Amino acid sequence: MTQIFQRLRSKGQRLAAKHLAQRPFILKNDRPLISFSFDDFPVSALEVAGPMLERHGIAATYYVSVGLAGSLAPTGRIVEKTAIAQVIERGHELGCHTFGHCHATETEPDEFERNIVKNHRVLREMLPEVTVHTLSSPIGCPRPATKRRCARYFGGCRAGGQTYNAGRVDLDNLQAFFLEQSRDDLDAVVKLIDATCRANGWLILATHDVCPEPTRYGVSPEFFEKIVGHAIACGAVVTCVSRGLSLCGVSLQGKGTSF
């Protein structure tokens, strides 16, 4: 009975995140878009995956929880504070993942908001010129009240969903595809990329660690490199999440500066 209740509860939370407190927007991209993003982020996301993207001039979005910096997490060793600046120096962008990696479903909206504000303020102390335009919700789907708070700060907020974005979207519940869920099925990811292009959509690919022996939340370098190659070959614009928002017609003016 407990398992049934948990499944029903989880389904209700997903439906609430999908249908309530929406910030609707019609995507206006001229070409299909693909973005690569990393949550937490582990050292390997920058040291292993970073060069694969940089060889092709691709900027990714690294979602950072500064409170996790230097720790050993289920996704691997998290980057040290001193290395966070390398994301910007190497041409990528930083996104917010809350200061303490707050569970988006279980955390009270007020506490979640305090965490995103703290994360940004600590980042600004380290990198005075940084502007963070996007959020990735940690672990679960966001509560409606949490979505309303996040809309004050970010041009777009990314969740999960295992699909691409096209047409009408909710800017506070942008869909993403976690690569680790199909890391044994390269063809499934290739087909999704192709479907995104046919629909003139925007596919936000997400993962955590990228290393030869990945955690359950990551992928191998060989798998990741094949995905990068197909993303380039398909003819989509491959860019970071904030630029993806801009190419879709979303104004970022005033976002990322109101913390």
N, C-alpha and C positions, 0 to 999 in steps of 0.2 A: 504493500500500500504506500509506503514511504517513497519508493522509486517512482510509482505512478504519479504521486503528488509532485515530486521534483520535476518530472517531465512536463506535467501540465503547467507548473509554475514557470519553467524555462520557456515554454511556448508562449505563455502569456506575456512574459517580459520581452520576448522578441517581437511580438505583435505590437506591444505598446511602443517600443523603440521605432518600429517601422511606420506606424500610422498616427502617432500623437506628436504634438509639438513640432510639426514639420516646418522647415524653411524651404518651400518649393522653389525650384528654378528649372528653366528649360535650357539645356546645354546648347551652346551655339558654336561648337567647334567645326571648323571647315574640313578637318582631316581627323582620322582616328588617332587616339592618344593612348600611350602606355606609360605608366609611371612605376618605378621601382622604389619600395620603401622597406625600412627595417625598424622593428620595434625593440625597444629597451636601451641601447643597442649593444650587443656583444662586440668584443674586440674584433672578432673574425669578420663581422659585417663590413668593417672599414678596411682591415688589413688584407682580407682575402677577396671579398666581393668588390670592394672599392676599385682596385686596379683593373678588374675586368670591365667595369663600366667606364672608367676614365680613359682606357685605350680607345674607346669609341666616342669620347666627348660627352658621355651621358652623365647628367646630374641626378642623383637620387635624393630621397628624403629620409633623414635619420631621426627617428622619434626617440627623444631622450627623456629619461627620468633621472634627474640629477642626483636624487637621493639614493639611487642604486649604484652610482659611480664607484668603480673599483671593487665591487662585491662579486661573489660567485653566486650566480643565479641559476635557476633551472635551464636557462637558455645559454649558459656558458659564462665565462668571465666578462663582466661588463666593463666598458671603456673607463679609464681613469679620467678625472676632471681635467687634468692637464692635456689630455688628448682630444677633448671635445672640439677645441678650436680647429683641429685638422680638418674637420668636416667642411668648414667654411673655406679654409685655405686651399682645399683641394677641389673647390668648385661645386660642392653639394649644398644642401640646405638642412637646417635643423627644424624639427617639428616638436611639439609638446606631447609628452606621454604621462603627464602629471609628475609632481616631485617624488612622491612615494609609491608610484606604480599602483594607484588606487583602482580597485575593482569597480568598473563603471556601473555595474548593476547593484552591488552590495553597499557602495559608499553613499552616504547621505549627500544630497546635492550641494549643500553649503560647504561641507568638507571637501568635496570634489573641486568646487570653485576655488577654495583657499589653496588647494594643491596646485592648480594650474597657475594661479597668481604667484605662488612661491617659486615654482619651477622657473617662471619667466624672470622673476626678479633676481634669482641666483645666477641665471644665465647672463643677464645684463651686467651683473657685477663682474663676471668673468670676461664677457664679450660685449662691451658697451654699445657697439654698433649693430648687434644682432636684432633682427625682427622675426618673430615667429608667427606665421600666418595660418598654420594648420595644426590640428590635434588628431591623435590616434587614441581611441578609447581602449584602455587596458582591460584585458581578460574577457569582460562581458559586454553586452549591449547597454547603451546609456539609458537612464531613466528619462522620461519626458521632461521633468523639472531640470535635470542636468543638461539636457539638450538646450533648453532655453537660456541657461547661464552661459554655456559655451558659445552660443551664437553672438554674445556680446564681444567676444575676443577674437574669433577666428573666421577667416573667409570660408573655410570648409572643415568639417570634422569627419574623419574616416572610421568606419567600423569594420565588419566582416561581410558575410553574405555569400562568398564564393561565386561572384558573378561580376559582370562589368556594368558600367553606368551608361545610360543612353536616354535621350529625350528628357522627360521630366524626372528630376531627382530631388532628394531631400539633402540640402547642403550640410545638415547636421547628422546625416546618417549615410554618407557616401559609401558605396559598396567596395569591398576589396576581396582579392583572392589570395588566400594563404598557400604559398607554394608547397609547404611541408605536407599539406593534406593530399597532395598528388605526387609526392616525390618518387613514387614507384610507378608512375603513369605519365611519362613525358608526353605521350600522344594527347592526353586529356588537356594539358596546358596549351599545347600547340593548337588544338581545335578551338579552345577558348580565345586565344589570340586572333585566330582567323575569323571567328564569329564576331569579335569586337570590331574588326576592320570592316566586315560586311555591314554591320549596323552603324558604322561611323560613331562608335562609342568611345568610352574612356575606361581602360582597364588599369586598376591600381593593384599591382602585384606586391605582396607583403611576405616577409619571413623574418627570422631572427638571426641565428648563427648560420654561417656558411663555412664548413670545414670538412676535412676528410671523414671524420667520425662525428657527424652532427648529432645534436640532441634531438629529441622527438619534435622539437619546435623549429628545426632548421633543415637545411639541404646540403648536399655535397657540392663542391666547386664544379665538378663535371656537369651535374644537372643544371646548376645555375648558369653556367656559361652557354649551354645549349639554349636555354630560355632567352638569354640576352641576344644570342645570334638570331633566333627566330623573330624576336621583337624588332630587331633592326631590319631584317630581310622583308618583313611584311609590309613595309612602307609607312608605318605609323610614325607620328612624332613621338619620340621617346624623351621624356622630360620629367622634372621633379613635380611634386604635387601642387605647389603654389603656382608654378607657371602653367600647369594643366588647368587650374581654376581660371587663370587669366585668359587662356586660349579658349575657354568655354564661355567667356563673357562675364565672369564674376569679378566685381570690383573689390580689390583688396584695400582700397583707401580707408584709412582709419582702423583697419584690423591689424592686430599684432602690436598696437601702440597704446592700447587702452588699459593696460595692466596697472 
